[in-house]
């Protein structure tokens, strides 16, 4: 071995230090507050759930997780801002079911499958097929029979084109081999109002928005969209039990990071998310909102997202669904 000059040795030390600097910063993450972008309005379902989980995540990570609402274009505006953010772990996306659907409905400025790293599925929630209490339908079979007797006459409400309530109803049409008329609203609240008034025949709503009206006798539940019956609605069958063995629709919330985020940060954020969702107080609050807490691995969440995207692409194509 030959002796290196002090200058050469100094350069080697600088190069090594520069190479190790990112590793040191990853090891110290997080050193400042984390921004969690919710691409929907404040006060909505995803926003409320994000705030429940973010508070506990911040306690676990030792830094606040601050919610930033960036609504618009069905979640696309907020998601795009995260896709273009620095992959340093300080900008996180908290998205919902629309993430798996938007690619089939819109031309996106990002690739949902390539520009994000799925971190963890936080929670899922079934939808409930409801009709007004003034309607004669007591079962899915009766509703389907009426729809087939008068094709295109029965109506279904939705919270807007491309929303979960719209797509669930179109999947219902497809699997029941029937045709009903779509009546889109600007949100779930006005849709429910007209369903209860009998102006629209049916609606797929989440538990959080429909349970109070079911308990108050203003709505009748015909079926739930999950594989299993829902706690508190034990007498309401699933759509699978009602003659549609392939039917399953779940609303969901989950955490994502921009692509190229260091693996160590992905793993640490995933661990914090799972710990937060497993917390007894968080679970109670999520379940009170009609959600089923999950908290899974990045690998499982990635597989879930791929399955969701593939399925909704098929439904959108089969039903020729377009955004007006």
Phi, psi and omega in degrees: 000140178260159180280130178276148177290153177305324180296315180295318179297322179296319178297320180296322179296318180296317179297316180296318179297319179295323180291326183276345184300313177300321180298320179295319181292323176296319182297329182274350183299137357266141179255355179210172181303148179258134179266120178253110182275123173253114187277034181220168184292153175296142179092350178279179184300311181295321180296314180299317180293319179301319182293323177298312184285321184297321181301313180289323177300318179298320178296320181291318184278343180083010176219144179298143171253107190262126181280134173232116180275127177227074183284165175134140176057041176064029179100353186290320185297312180293317179297320180296323179296326178284321179302329183263003182281161175299134181277059184250007178087359183260359173231118186238144175257130172247100187247177184228196188304329181301334179303322182275354185249327189304325180297334179275342187251335188228157168275115188262149176277007180213167176254113183302329184271342184247334187263002179226154172249112175295127183261308180194140171281124184275309185200158175233162178210134177285162170258156183241125176280114184237154172229162176294149181293347179270000178271153184279349188286124180251354181206166176298319181301319180292320179295316180295318180299318180294320180294320180287332179290328180228077184304130177081001181268318178291148185241152172229139179271156171217163177280007180138157180299131178088356179281170180301321181294325177294309184292324178297319180293324178290324174295322176299312177303315184296313184284333177273353182055054180221171179232125174231163187264130180279129175238096183280145176237170176265067180118164183286328184299308178294330177296313180298322180301315181285330175294316179295328180280352179086006181282338175231147189282320187208168183198141171261109181240159177276166184299320183301324184269337187255336188302318182298325181280329174295314179293331180274000177079014180267343178230157175237129178270127179261329182192163173244156189269357182274171178291327182244159177294158186262135177300131183095343175233046188299335181271358181264120182286164171279163175293332175296321177287343185261021174103008179234081189296345181259001189279126170202124176225126178232132166281148183211161174230145179203167184251136180228157171234157175295152176302156180073006172294134181306141183304322181299322180288319177303314182294319181292319178292321178298318179297318179295321179296313181296320178295320179296315181292331180281346180298134185301317180294320178295315180301317181298316180293322178294316181292327176296333178272008178084018182254153176254107182298141181239276183072084184238183183281163177300321180296315180293321180293322177298315178297321179298314181297317180299317179295318179298313182298315180297316183296314183287331173300319178295317180293315180300318179290315183295323182264000180054048182280131178227153175273126181283000000 
